[in-house]
Amino acid sequence: MRKESSANLENETILRDYCQAMKTLQLFNGRWKISILFATRVSVKTYTELRSLLSNVSDRMLAKQLNELIKDGLLQKEKTKTTSSYSHTLRGQKICKLLEQLRTFEEEKS
């Protein structure tokens, strides 16, 4: 927890409030969000499928990260009587293209 008078907190607030790139990067502020987005980029996944693909994440954390991605408009949730499934929104598809560019950018350095 930073002090309210800290320069770091002030700088972070300025970046968050005025820099669109920083606002976009904040969408990934969570250990599992990028993995969830990549796991759902090709096809719709159920909670159980995501849980097995991301075996090191706890149920509580997976649910939290999924809810945040839904709240941010990157994923949509469809419920049936027995299961919930997750897929990208149009915004989520766009952000995955950006993530793919970031991934290939690092591969191209050599």
Buried (B, 14 or more C-beta within 10 A) or exposed (E): EEEEEEEEEEEEEEBEEEEEEEEEEEBBEBEBBBBBBBBBBEEEBBBEBBBEBBEEBEEEBBBBBBEBBBEBEBBBEEEEEEEBBBBBBEBBEEBBEEBEEEEEEEEEEE
